């Protein structure tokens, strides 16, 4: 009887360790599927965009659709204000980091500058900061998430990708056809 209890205890320990390992793997989203329908995700994104408009009424914006139409002109500089980690997942084609942009201000003068992040809060803050410094920058309304909803291309090292860093579970609102990473 004692032997069975001991074996049973070891088995429970193994099961507990296995369950712990499985839950740890499951809790680390590497390429999570976006929840709900695309329409529901788009509606949630629109609510976030409205909140950002209310919080940043002084920040000039451009929509993803207008940006896509304007990119062919060649006069646009895209500034990705997300972290290095986020940019290592994907960027809009041709985007540069905020540091690179700021180091090239003189060279890029006279071009239309559009900043983006995941949904638009960090890029709104960046637009405000640059405005205080006398540099005109537009905020991409809805940022990279809105870009996915118009079918915009994402790249990693110049190669097309379907991966998009969505910052966290709450912002897992990318359109169908994109793999969310956080």
N, C-alpha and C positions, 0 to 999 in steps of 0.2 A: 504494500500500500504506500509506504513511504517513497519507494522508488518511483511509482507512478506520479505522486505529487511533485517530486523533483523534476521528472521529465515534463510533466504538465507545466510547471513553472518556467522551465527553459523554453518550452514551446510558446508560452504566452509572451516571454521576453522577445523571442524571435519575431513573433507576429507584431508586437508593439514596435520594434525597431523597423520592421518592414513597412508598417503603416506610417510611421514617422518619415521614413525616406520617401515613400510615395507622395505623402502630402507636401513635403518640401519641394519635390520636383513639380508637382501640380501647381504649387503656389508661385512658382517662378515663371511668369509668362514670357515666353521667348517669341512666339508668333501666335498671338491670341486671335480668335475669330471675333469680329465685332458683334455685339449683342443686338438682337432685334432686327427689324427690317431696315433696309436702306432709308426708306421714307421716315421711319421713326428716328433714326440716327440724324438725318438731315434736319428734322424738326427740332431735336435737342440742340443741334449745332446752331440753328437759327435763334433759339432762345439765348444761347450764350453770346452770340453776336449782338443781339439787342442789349443785353446787359453791359457788354463792353462799350457799345455806343453811348449808353447812359453814363457810364463811368468815365469815359474819355470823349466828351462832346467836342473838344477842341482839336482832336487828332484827325487830320485829313486821311481819307481812306480811298482805296481802289478795290473793286470787286475782282474776284478770281476770273470771271468771264471777260471783263474789260482788260485785265492784265494779259490774259492769253491772247486776245486780239491785238494788243499793243506790242507784244514781244518781237514780232517780225520787224519792227522799225529799227531795232538795234540801239536805240537810245536809252534803254532801261538797264539799271543796275539793281540786281536782286541781292538783298542783304539778309542772310539767315542769322538771326540773333539767338538761336538755340545753342545749347551746350555742344562741345566737341562730341560727346557721346551720342547725342541725338543726330548730329550731322554725319556721323559715321554709319548711320543706318540709311539715310538718303537725304537729298536736297532737291530743290527745284533746279532744273538745268541752268548752269552758268552762275549759280548763286555763289557769293563769297561771304566770309564771316564778317562780323562787325569789326573785328580788329583789322582785318585786311582792308575793309572799306575806309576806316578811319586813317589808316596809314597811306591811303591813296586819294585823300580828299581833293587835293589840287588837280591831280590827273583826271578825276572823274567829275569835276565841276561842270555844270551845265547839262548833265544827264538827269533823267527822271530816276529817282531812287525809291525803291519799294522794299520795306522791311517786312519780315514775317517770322512767326514762331509756330507754335502748335495751333492755337486758336485765336491769338491776337492780343493777349494781355501784355506779355513781355515786349512784343514789337510796338505796342502802343506806348509803353514806357520809354522805349528806345526813341520813337518818333518825338516824344516830348523832350527828351534829353537833347537830341540833335537840334531841335527847334531852338532851344535855349542857347545853343552854340552857333545859331545862325545858319544851320544847314537844313534845307527843305527835304523832307522824307515823307513818303506816303506809307500808310499801314495797309497791308493786305488783309482785307476784311475776312475774318474766319480763317486766315492764314493757311497752313498746309492742309488742314482738314477740309476747308472749303475748296482748295485746289483739287483734292481727290474727288469731290462731288461734281466737278465739271470734267472729270476724266483727265486731269492734268498729268503730264509725265513727271516721274521722279527718277532721279539717277543716283548712282553711287560710283564715284570715280569715273564719271562720264558714261556709264553703262546703265541702260534702263533697268529699273527694279520695281517690284510691286510692294516693297516694304516701306513702311512709314512709322516713324517714332511718334507715338501719340501722348507721350509724357506720363500718363498713368491711366488706370482703369476708368476714371471718370471721363476722360477725354477720348475714350475708345469709340470714336464716332466716324471713322473713315468710311468711305463709300465701299460698296461691294467691289471686289477685284483687287483690293489692297490688303496686305497683311500687316496688322497692327503689332508694333513692338513697343514695350515699355520697360 
